[in-house]
Amino acid sequence: MHIKLNEQNELLAYANVGSIEGGIEVNQNNFPEKFVENFKPLYYVFKNNTVLVNANYKEPEEEVFDNIVSIKDIIIVNEELLIQTAKLINRIEKLENEGGV
């Protein structure tokens, strides 16, 4: 699984398939149970090659938008994932048309 971190090693995003530009590969055994179900940006931190619940995490206040940079990072990561998904779909369609699948 690929993860994208900020300067404090807090997780901004993750990808089960493909990779994230500027992200790192982490073995799935190094994630807590129910990681995907509980994921929120900054809720997890990467320490000693392991993903842990961030002891410093605070729920964001609903009306406060202090962290615009991390929101931009999340948008960029989502765009990258969409591009990767489109490429994978194109590859699958090409293989199907060639009779390889």
GROMACS elastic network, one bead per residue, 0.5 to 0.9 nm:
[ bonds ]
;  ai    aj funct       b0    kb
    1    14     6  0.70464   500
    1    15     6  0.58642   500
    1    17     6  0.70756   500
    1    18     6  0.81331   500
    1    19     6  0.78034   500
    1    24     6  0.82709   500
    1    25     6  0.56791   500
    1    26     6  0.54900   500
    1    27     6  0.64020   500
    1    28     6  0.61383   500
    2    13     6  0.84743   500
    2    14     6  0.55013   500
    2    15     6  0.51491   500
    2    16     6  0.67250   500
    2    17     6  0.80272   500
    2    18     6  0.76080   500
    2    19     6  0.55673   500
    2    20     6  0.63191   500
    2    23     6  0.59964   500
    2    24     6  0.53095   500
    2    26     6  0.60611   500
    2    27     6  0.87267   500
    3    11     6  0.66434   500
    3    12     6  0.75320   500
    3    13     6  0.58064   500
    3    15     6  0.64784   500
    3    19     6  0.81518   500
    3    20     6  0.69966   500
    3    22     6  0.87433   500
    3    23     6  0.51829   500
    3    24     6  0.54947   500
    3    25     6  0.65895   500
    3    26     6  0.72555   500
    4     9     6  0.86449   500
    4    10     6  0.83254   500
    4    11     6  0.58292   500
    4    12     6  0.55249   500
    4    13     6  0.52778   500
    4    14     6  0.61862   500
    4    15     6  0.87762   500
    4    20     6  0.68180   500
    4    21     6  0.80384   500
    4    22     6  0.66310   500
    4    24     6  0.66062   500
    4    77     6  0.83655   500
    5     8     6  0.75483   500
    5     9     6  0.50953   500
    5    10     6  0.53267   500
    5    12     6  0.55023   500
    5    13     6  0.74366   500
    5    22     6  0.84505   500
    5    23     6  0.69929   500
    5    24     6  0.83990   500
    5    42     6  0.87418   500
    5    45     6  0.82404   500
    5    46     6  0.79245   500
    6     9     6  0.52801   500
    6    10     6  0.55699   500
    6    11     6  0.67192   500
    6    12     6  0.67045   500
    6    42     6  0.86443   500
    6    70     6  0.80171   500
    7    10     6  0.74107   500
    8    11     6  0.88685   500
    8    45     6  0.79678   500
    8    46     6  0.87950   500
    9    12     6  0.89455   500
    9    42     6  0.88007   500
    9    44     6  0.87107   500
    9    45     6  0.56189   500
    9    46     6  0.54050   500
    9    47     6  0.74817   500
   10    41     6  0.77532   500
   10    42     6  0.50210   500
   10    43     6  0.72943   500
   10    44     6  0.58467   500
   10    46     6  0.62625   500
   10    54     6  0.74567   500
   11    14     6  0.75970   500
   11    40     6  0.83449   500
   11    41     6  0.59079   500
   11    42     6  0.51990   500
   11    43     6  0.71101   500
   11    44     6  0.55766   500
   11    45     6  0.57087   500
   11    46     6  0.70633   500
   11    51     6  0.85532   500
   12    40     6  0.78761   500
   12    42     6  0.58726   500
   12    43     6  0.86636   500
   12    44     6  0.85746   500
   12    70     6  0.71039   500
   12    71     6  0.88402   500
   12    73     6  0.75147   500
   12    74     6  0.65895   500
   12    77     6  0.89297   500
   13    20     6  0.85752   500
   13    23     6  0.88683   500
   13    39     6  0.86187   500
   13    40     6  0.81899   500
   13    41     6  0.64093   500
   13    42     6  0.87404   500
   13    73     6  0.85808   500
   13    74     6  0.65583   500
   13    77     6  0.71256   500
   13    78     6  0.85871   500
   14    19     6  0.85000   500
   14    20     6  0.75382   500
   14    23     6  0.83251   500
   14    77     6  0.85629   500
   15    18     6  0.65391   500
   15    19     6  0.62514   500
   15    20     6  0.68114   500
   15    81     6  0.76872   500
   16    19     6  0.80617   500
   17    81     6  0.86985   500
   17    84     6  0.88179   500
   17    85     6  0.87289   500
   18    81     6  0.78435   500
   18    84     6  0.69524   500
   18    85     6  0.84542   500
   19    22     6  0.88475   500
   19    23     6  0.70417   500
   19    24     6  0.80438   500
   19    25     6  0.78936   500
   19    80     6  0.87437   500
   19    81     6  0.79767   500
   19    84     6  0.83571   500
   20    24     6  0.76396   500
   20    77     6  0.65874   500
   20    80     6  0.69736   500
   20    81     6  0.73748   500
   21    24     6  0.85599   500
   21    77     6  0.76206   500
   21    80     6  0.76557   500
   26    29     6  0.83721   500
   26    30     6  0.69599   500
   26    31     6  0.84026   500
   26    49     6  0.73481   500
   26    50     6  0.79159   500
   26    51     6  0.86385   500
   27    30     6  0.56159   500
   27    31     6  0.77727   500
   27    49     6  0.87571   500
   27    50     6  0.86650   500
   28    31     6  0.57334   500
   28    32     6  0.89447   500
   29    32     6  0.80292   500
   29    50     6  0.86599   500
   30    49     6  0.71993   500
   30    51     6  0.60406   500
   30    52     6  0.86609   500
   31    34     6  0.85831   500
   31    35     6  0.65073   500
   31    50     6  0.64453   500
   31    51     6  0.50629   500
   31    52     6  0.70976   500
   32    35     6  0.55434   500
   32    50     6  0.86554   500
   32    51     6  0.67500   500
   32    52     6  0.66187   500
   32    53     6  0.80572   500
   33    36     6  0.83622   500
   33    37     6  0.89550   500
   34    37     6  0.52146   500
   34    38     6  0.60531   500
   34    39     6  0.82986   500
   35    38     6  0.53056   500
   35    39     6  0.56963   500
   35    44     6  0.87420   500
   35    51     6  0.89513   500
   36    39     6  0.52227   500
   36    40     6  0.88640   500
   38    43     6  0.84126   500
   39    42     6  0.86374   500
   39    43     6  0.67339   500
   39    44     6  0.75248   500
   40    43     6  0.54003   500
   40    44     6  0.76999   500
   41    44     6  0.73885   500
   41    70     6  0.84622   500
   41    74     6  0.84093   500
   42    45     6  0.69549   500
   42    54     6  0.72520   500
   42    57     6  0.66140   500
   42    58     6  0.86914   500
   43    52     6  0.86757   500
   43    53     6  0.61143   500
   43    54     6  0.54490   500
   43    55     6  0.84724   500
   43    56     6  0.84917   500
   43    57     6  0.56041   500
   43    58     6  0.79991   500
   43    59     6  0.85637   500
   44    51     6  0.63960   500
   44    52     6  0.54614   500
   44    55     6  0.84902   500
   44    57     6  0.79019   500
   45    50     6  0.82625   500
   45    51     6  0.56928   500
   45    52     6  0.53720   500
   45    53     6  0.61195   500
   45    54     6  0.50671   500
   45    55     6  0.84942   500
   46    49     6  0.64458   500
   46    50     6  0.55919   500
   46    52     6  0.62952   500
   46    53     6  0.87844   500
   46    54     6  0.85468   500
   47    50     6  0.53271   500
   47    51     6  0.64019   500
   47    52     6  0.71600   500
   48    51     6  0.83347   500
   51    54     6  0.88577   500
   52    55     6  0.86164   500
   53    56     6  0.88175   500
   53    57     6  0.81007   500
   54    57     6  0.52778   500
   54    58     6  0.89913   500
   55    58     6  0.87049   500
   57    60     6  0.89714   500
   58    61     6  0.87956   500
   59    62     6  0.87816   500
   60    63     6  0.85583   500
   60    64     6  0.74115   500
   60    65     6  0.85650   500
   61    64     6  0.54791   500
   61    65     6  0.81708   500
   62    65     6  0.80316   500
   64    67     6  0.85901   500
   65    68     6  0.63496   500
   66    69     6  0.86663   500
   67    70     6  0.57082   500
   67    71     6  0.67223   500
   68    71     6  0.50901   500
   68    72     6  0.62678   500
   68    73     6  0.86961   500
   69    72     6  0.51063   500
   69    73     6  0.62552   500
   69    74     6  0.87480   500
   70    74     6  0.61945   500
   70    75     6  0.86356   500
   71    74     6  0.51061   500
   71    75     6  0.63203   500
   71    76     6  0.86956   500
   72    75     6  0.50838   500
   72    76     6  0.61938   500
   72    77     6  0.86316   500
   73    76     6  0.50826   500
   73    77     6  0.61508   500
   73    78     6  0.86021   500
   74    77     6  0.50859   500
   74    78     6  0.61432   500
   74    79     6  0.86122   500
   75    78     6  0.51029   500
   75    79     6  0.62029   500
   75    80     6  0.86646   500
   76    79     6  0.50997   500
   76    80     6  0.62621   500
   76    81     6  0.87127   500
   77    80     6  0.50410   500
   77    81     6  0.62346   500
   77    82     6  0.86984   500
   78    81     6  0.50411   500
   78    82     6  0.62370   500
   78    83     6  0.87079   500
   79    82     6  0.51139   500
   79    83     6  0.63229   500
   79    84     6  0.87173   500
   80    83     6  0.51472   500
   80    84     6  0.62378   500
   80    85     6  0.86124   500
   81    84     6  0.50444   500
   81    85     6  0.60659   500
   81    86     6  0.85795   500
   82    85     6  0.50496   500
   82    86     6  0.61820   500
   82    87     6  0.86550   500
   83    86     6  0.51326   500
   83    87     6  0.62765   500
   83    88     6  0.87285   500
   84    87     6  0.50677   500
   84    88     6  0.62358   500
   84    89     6  0.86626   500
   85    88     6  0.50900   500
   85    89     6  0.61830   500
   85    90     6  0.86048   500
   86    89     6  0.50950   500
   86    90     6  0.61809   500
   86    91     6  0.86715   500
   87    90     6  0.50855   500
   87    91     6  0.62451   500
   87    92     6  0.87009   500
   88    91     6  0.50512   500
   88    92     6  0.61993   500
   88    93     6  0.85982   500
   89    92     6  0.50993   500
   89    93     6  0.61121   500
   89    94     6  0.85125   500
   90    93     6  0.51190   500
   90    94     6  0.60842   500
   90    95     6  0.86297   500
   91    94     6  0.50587   500
   91    95     6  0.61982   500
   91    96     6  0.85863   500
   92    95     6  0.51077   500
   92    96     6  0.61020   500
   92    97     6  0.85778   500
   92   101     6  0.78484   500
   93    96     6  0.50157   500
   93    97     6  0.61088   500
   93    98     6  0.85815   500
   94    97     6  0.51274   500
   94    98     6  0.62374   500
   94    99     6  0.86436   500
   94   100     6  0.85602   500
   95    98     6  0.50381   500
   95    99     6  0.61322   500
   95   101     6  0.58783   500
   96    99     6  0.50062   500
   96   100     6  0.57008   500
   96   101     6  0.51345   500
   97   100     6  0.75674   500
   97   101     6  0.84595   500
   98   101     6  0.80345   500
